[in-house]
């Protein structure tokens, strides 16, 4: 079942003049995404999943087990509309993926994560516009077409300086550091980056520990200037 049908919030295509976010459809997006990430394992260095040895593993784990099985998650393909039309999208070129995670209808909250921007599109308008579109949809009131959520969070590896800078640039506020938040199972052999501290006795020496930096952008931040600040970054 496609993630768009299982996600706990209404799903729609999100777009502006430069970027489009469309639900990730394996039959359309998996092959080009795998082809363009398979030679760049560093793209997965800070996140629990990947890199993937085959396209089928990508679909089986990332899509079937990780996204479609959890209504709190939604994965989008990021399309750069400033590029020429391609086989995967007539609006432009596949530039990466991005998602909503840990979403809650009860708490009116979500998280922006699994931000993987392909190397040719890094340090361009793509990442800021993709994040901005998700922020706008999450935090705009329902009366104007948004979800009317109260909180959007951003979590990243404590050694991922680029992700922390992105969070600050997009208006997220620093909340704290979650120490020993995650285990990268066999992280060394998978090319993951941990916090570098010694592991507990008896731990698999191939494992790594991760500290997580927590940021948030909430509805009142949005109404008190963050909306305009995000638009400025997106322009």
matplotlib code that plots the C-alpha trace (Angstrom):
import matplotlib.pyplot as plt

x = [0.0, 1.5, 2.6, 0.3, -2.6, -1.3, 0.1, -1.8, -2.3, -3.7, -1.2, -0.9, 1.7, 3.6, 5.2, 6.5, 8.2, 11.5, 10.8, 8.1, 7.5, 5.6, 4.9, 7.8, 6.5, 8.9, 8.1, 8.9, 11.5, 13.4, 15.5, 16.9, 17.3, 19.3, 21.4, 22.3, 23.1, 24.8, 28.2, 27.7, 27.5, 28.4, 24.8, 23.7, 26.5, 24.4, 21.1, 20.1, 19.3, 21.4, 23.5, 21.7, 23.5, 20.7, 17.6, 15.4, 16.9, 16.1, 12.5, 12.1, 13.6, 13.2, 9.7, 8.0, 9.3, 10.2, 7.7, 4.6, 4.5, 4.3, 1.5, 3.7, 6.0, 5.7, 8.4, 8.5, 10.6, 12.2, 12.0, 14.1, 11.8, 14.6, 16.0, 14.8, 12.0, 13.2, 11.8, 10.9, 9.0, 7.9, 8.4, 12.2, 14.9, 14.9, 17.1, 16.6, 14.1, 12.7, 10.1, 7.7, 8.6, 7.2, 3.9, 1.1, -2.5, -3.1, -0.3, -0.5, 3.2, 5.6, 9.3, 11.2, 13.8, 15.5, 16.7, 18.9, 19.9, 21.8, 25.3, 24.6, 21.8, 23.6, 24.3, 21.5, 18.0, 16.7, 17.2, 15.9, 12.8, 12.0, 12.2, 10.3, 7.5, 7.1, 7.2, 4.5, 2.2, 2.7, 2.3, -0.1, -3.6, -6.2, -8.2, -5.4, -4.7, -2.1, -2.3, -2.4, 0.2, 1.7, 5.2, 7.7, 10.9, 14.3, 16.8, 20.3, 23.6, 25.7, 28.6, 26.5, 27.4, 25.8, 22.4, 22.6, 23.4, 20.5, 18.1, 19.2, 19.0, 15.4, 14.4, 14.5, 15.3, 17.9, 16.3, 19.1, 21.2, 20.0, 23.1, 23.6, 20.3, 20.9, 23.0, 24.4, 24.4, 27.6, 28.0, 31.7, 31.4, 28.5, 30.3, 28.3, 29.6, 29.2, 30.1, 33.5, 33.2, 34.1, 31.3, 30.1, 32.0, 30.8, 29.5, 30.1, 33.2, 31.7, 28.8, 28.8, 26.9, 25.1, 24.1, 21.2, 20.7, 17.0, 15.5, 11.9, 9.8, 6.4, 3.2, 3.8, 7.3, 5.6, 3.1, 5.8, 8.1, 9.3, 6.8, 8.4, 11.9, 11.4, 10.0, 13.1, 15.4, 13.4, 13.6]
y = [0.0, 3.4, 5.6, 8.4, 6.0, 5.1, 8.4, 9.8, 13.3, 14.2, 14.0, 16.3, 17.3, 20.4, 22.8, 26.2, 27.6, 25.9, 22.6, 20.0, 17.3, 14.3, 11.1, 8.6, 5.9, 2.9, 2.0, 5.6, 6.8, 3.9, 3.0, 6.5, 7.2, 4.0, 4.6, 8.1, 7.2, 3.8, 5.5, 8.0, 5.9, 9.1, 10.3, 7.8, 8.4, 10.1, 8.2, 4.7, 3.2, 2.6, 2.5, -0.1, -2.8, -3.3, -1.5, -4.3, -3.9, -0.2, -0.8, -3.7, -1.8, 1.9, 1.8, -1.4, -1.8, 1.8, 4.1, 2.1, 0.2, 3.3, 5.8, 8.4, 8.5, 9.9, 10.0, 12.5, 12.6, 16.0, 17.3, 20.3, 22.1, 24.3, 21.3, 19.8, 17.2, 13.6, 10.1, 10.1, 13.5, 15.8, 18.8, 18.3, 16.1, 13.9, 15.8, 13.6, 12.6, 14.1, 13.0, 13.6, 11.3, 10.7, 12.4, 12.5, 13.4, 13.5, 16.0, 17.8, 17.4, 16.0, 15.9, 16.7, 14.1, 11.6, 14.6, 13.1, 15.6, 14.2, 15.7, 17.7, 19.5, 20.2, 23.8, 25.0, 26.1, 22.5, 21.6, 24.9, 24.9, 21.3, 21.9, 25.2, 23.5, 20.9, 23.6, 25.7, 22.7, 21.6, 24.9, 27.0, 27.0, 24.6, 27.5, 28.4, 24.8, 23.7, 21.0, 23.4, 21.6, 22.9, 21.6, 20.5, 19.0, 18.4, 15.8, 15.2, 13.5, 15.6, 15.4, 16.5, 20.1, 20.8, 19.5, 21.7, 24.7, 23.9, 23.7, 27.1, 28.7, 27.4, 28.9, 25.9, 26.6, 24.5, 22.4, 20.1, 17.1, 13.5, 11.6, 8.0, 8.4, 5.8, 2.7, 2.4, -1.4, -2.4, 1.2, 1.2, -1.3, 0.7, 4.0, 5.6, 8.4, 8.1, 10.4, 8.8, 7.9, 4.5, 1.9, -0.1, -3.3, -6.3, -4.2, -5.2, -3.2, -2.6, -0.7, 3.1, 5.4, 8.5, 11.7, 13.5, 17.3, 18.3, 21.4, 22.6, 25.2, 25.7, 27.3, 30.4, 30.8, 30.6, 33.3, 35.6, 35.9, 32.4, 32.3, 35.3, 34.2, 30.8, 32.5, 34.7, 31.7, 30.0, 32.9]
z = [0.0, -1.0, 1.9, 0.8, 1.6, 5.1, 6.3, 9.3, 7.8, 4.4, 1.6, -1.4, -3.9, -2.7, -5.2, -5.9, -8.9, -8.2, -6.4, -6.3, -3.6, -4.8, -2.9, -3.4, -5.7, -5.9, -9.5, -10.6, -8.2, -6.6, -9.7, -10.3, -6.6, -6.2, -9.3, -8.1, -4.5, -4.9, -5.6, -2.7, 0.6, 2.5, 1.9, 4.6, 7.1, 9.7, 9.5, 10.6, 7.2, 4.1, 2.2, 0.1, -1.8, -4.3, -5.5, -4.2, -0.7, -0.9, -1.8, 0.7, 3.7, 3.1, 1.5, 2.6, 6.1, 7.1, 5.5, 4.4, 7.6, 9.8, 9.4, 11.2, 8.2, 4.7, 2.0, -0.8, -4.0, -4.4, -8.0, -9.2, -11.5, -12.8, -14.6, -17.9, -17.8, -17.1, -17.4, -13.7, -13.8, -16.6, -14.2, -13.8, -12.3, -9.2, -6.7, -3.6, -1.0, 2.2, 4.6, 7.5, 10.5, 14.1, 13.1, 15.7, 15.0, 18.8, 19.5, 16.2, 15.5, 13.0, 12.2, 9.0, 8.3, 6.0, 4.0, 1.2, -1.4, -4.4, -4.9, -8.1, -6.2, -2.9, -2.1, -4.4, -3.8, -3.6, 0.1, 1.5, -0.8, 0.0, 3.8, 3.4, 1.5, 4.3, 6.9, 5.1, 4.7, 8.4, 10.1, 7.9, 9.4, 8.0, 6.8, 4.3, 3.2, 5.8, 8.5, 11.3, 13.4, 16.6, 16.4, 13.7, 15.0, 13.4, 14.8, 13.5, 14.3, 16.7, 14.3, 11.3, 11.3, 7.9, 9.1, 12.2, 10.1, 7.9, 10.9, 12.1, 8.7, 8.3, 11.6, 13.9, 17.6, 19.4, 22.3, 23.5, 22.9, 23.5, 24.6, 23.4, 21.6, 18.9, 18.1, 14.6, 14.3, 12.5, 11.8, 11.2, 8.3, 6.9, 6.9, 9.6, 11.8, 15.5, 18.4, 18.9, 22.6, 24.0, 23.9, 26.9, 27.7, 25.7, 22.8, 19.2, 18.3, 14.9, 16.4, 16.9, 19.3, 18.2, 20.1, 18.6, 18.5, 18.8, 17.2, 16.8, 15.0, 16.6, 15.5, 17.6, 16.1, 12.7, 13.5, 15.1, 12.1, 11.1, 8.2, 6.6, 7.4, 5.7, 2.6, 2.5, 2.6, -0.1, -2.5]

ax = plt.figure().add_subplot(projection="3d")
ax.plot(x, y, z, "-o")
ax.set_aspect("equal")
plt.show()
